[in-house]
Amino acid sequence: MPAFGQHNRLNVLAVLVVASVMFALLALPKSTVAQTNGCGPVQTPSTTLEFIQMDPMLDRHRSVRWLNSRAGGSPRYLVTGLTEYEMRASFNMRLEPREARFGRYCLTPVTVNPRVEVVKHLVYVASELERGSCEYNVVYAHEGEHVKINQGMEADIQASLDDMVGDITRTVAAMPPMSGENVARSIKRLLSEYGREFKRRLNDIDRSRREDHKRIDTPEQYDKLSRACGPNSAFDTVLPRAAR
């Protein structure tokens, strides 16, 4: 029996790590902050998350056959709606050295500025469904639930970033004063580590979003939606014929 189907694509593109290193031994700021075992306490860096949303765009020009091919196809379900979502991210952190004493230096995290940009947010509804029909409204409403899940990522990313900034502050505070020749190497290492950490956290959020999508894409939900417009609806007649 033909059933309602949906497939969501949520992709996190590769994270670009942008290293902003300000280091000049001849112009290092003086400081009396000398620590025996570590460089702390250090200031909390200025943090700004730039999250560039994209309003979802509706595409009604794709056939049910095209949607099934796009979603990978399934012998059990007809894909009558599809939501695609992609984002691109970059990470920018700036660390500056400060002199402790005896020619040794500590690091100060100055800024942490990740940028996340939604580059695709498309909602497809099968072209065979007439706008305003019961079947169209059922598919459109279901895809709207996927859109809400996608749009909820910003709050998750901000919370994860706040936690990561705390980790950066603690890590830098616990570092022992270092010789001048090791400063650039340490800055480069921390930029690389936290660039990877930011990407890991985004991937974790991505996996969580995928699970949220799966919770509304179940056989039980598909069956319920396929019967929402009564017997002999387009889900049972027009769409199966169009998909052949």
N, C-alpha and C positions, 0 to 999 in steps of 0.2 A: 504494500500500500504506500503510495507516495506520502512523504512527510515533509514538513517544514524543515529547512536547514539553514545554518549560518556558520560562517567561518571568519575568525578574526585574525589579522596579521599584525603583530606588534613587534617592531624591530628596533633595537638600539644600535645605531651605527657606531663605528669605531670612535673612541674618544681621543681627541687630539690634545696632547699635553703642551701647553705653551709656557715655556720657562722664562720668567722675568727675573733676572739676577742682577742685583746692584752691588757690585763689589769693587772697591778700590782701596787698597791698603794705605795708600798715601793720604786718603781723605776720610779715614774711619772716625766716627764720632767717639769722643772720650766718655768714659763712664767709670763710676766708682763701684759698680755692681760686681763685686767679686764673690764667687762662691767656692767653697772648698770642694764639694762633690758634684755640683751641678750649676747650671746657669740661671735657674729660676730665682724669683718669679719673673715671668715675662708678660708683656701686655697681650690682651686678646686681640687678634687681628681684626681689622675691618672686613666685614663679610657682606657680599652682595650676590644674590642669586639672580641672574638674568634669565627668566623663563619666557620664551617667546611662543605664545600660543598661536594656533591657527584654527579659525572657525571651520567646522566640518563642512565639506562641500558635497552636495547631493548629485549623483550621476544616475540618471534614469534611462540611459541609452544602451545599456548592456543586457543582452538576452539571458534567459535562465540557463541556456546551454553554455554561454560564455562564463557566467558566474560559477557553474559547476567545474568547468575547466580551470578557472582561476583558483578555485579553492582546492584543487587536487582531485576532485571527483569522489563520489561515494555511492556504492550500489544501494545503500539504505535510505539516503536522504537526497532531496532536491534542494540545492542552495538557491534561495529566492532573495536573499539579502546578504551583503558582505560589507564589512568595515575594515579599512586598511589604515594603519597608523605607523608613522616612522618619525624618529627624532634624531638630531645630531647634537653632540655635546663637545665642549672644550673646557679645559681647566687651566686657570691662571693663578699662580700663587707667587707672592714676592716675599723673599727673606732678605734681611739686611744684617750684616755683621756689626757688632759693637765691641769696643775694647773693654776687657775686664781688667787685667793687670799683668804686669810682667810680660808684655808682648803676646798675650793670649786673648782669644776672642770668643764671644758668645753670639748666638743668632737671635734675631728678633723677627717673628712672623708679622709682617706689615699688612698684607691684604690676601684674601682668598676670594677669588671671583670666578666661579664657574658660570658657564653659559649653556643653556639647553634650548634648542630651537626645534619646534615641531615642523617638519618639512613635508609631511603628508598626513592628511586626515580626510579620507574619502569614504562616503557612504553610498553603496550601490543598492538600488532596488530594481528587481527584474523589470525590464521594459514591457513585458506582457501584462503587468498589473496596472490597471487604470487608476490614476490619481483619484483619491477620494473613495475608492472601493473599500470594502471590508478587508479584503486580503492585503491591499496596499497599506492600510492603516496598521494592520497587525505586524507586517514586516517592518514598517517605518518605526513603530514604537519599540520593537525589539532591538533594532539597530541603535535606537536612541539610548538604550541601556548600556550598550557597548561604548557609545560616545561618552557617557557620564563616567564610566570606569577610566577611560583614557584621560579625561580632563582632570580626574582626581590625582593624577601623578604629581602635580606641582607641589601639593602639600606634603606628599611623601618624600619628595626629593629635598625640600626645605628642611624637614625634620632630620633626615639623614645627614644633611650638610652641617646642621648645627652640632650634631654629635661628632662629626669628623673634625670640626674646628676645635672642639674641646680636646680631642685626641692630639691634634697638632700642637696645641698650646702645652699640654702635659709632656709630650715627647721632647719638644725644644727646651723646656724648662729643666728636664732631667739630663740633658746633654752636658758633659763636662766642658770647661773652657778648652779651646783647641789652639794649636799654633796657626799662624797666618797662612802657612802653606796648605793647611787642610781645610780652610774655609770654603773655597770654591768647590772642592770635591764634596764636602758635606751638603752644601746647598744643592748641588746637582743631584745628589742621591735622594735628598728629601723631596725635591720636585718630582723626581721619577716615581718614588714610592707612593706619594699621595696622588699623583696622576693616575696610577694604577688602582689605588684605593677608591678614588672617585668613580672610575669605570666599574669596579667590582660592585659598589653600592648601587649604581644605576642598573646593573644587570640583575641584582637581587630584587630591586623594585620591579623591574620588567617581569621577572618570574612570578612575583606576587600578583601583578596585574593579569598575567596569563591565567593564573589560577582563578581569579575573579571572573574572567571571561568564561572559563570552563564551567563555573557554577551556574551560569545562566544558559549554557549550551549543553543540555542533557537530553537523552532520548525522551524522558518524561516531558520536558518542556517543549520539545519539538512536536510531540504527539498532541499536547494541549493546544499549541498554536495552530496546528494543521486542522483542528476541529473547531477553531474559534468562529468560523464563518458558516458553520452548518454543513449538512451533506451536499454533495455535488458542487462544492465551491471550486474556485480556480485552482486551489491546491490539489484537487483530485482530478481535474479535467484539463483545463487550458495548459497549465505548467508541465504536467507529465508529457503531454503531446508535443509541446514546444521543445522539450529537452531531448526528444528522440533523435 
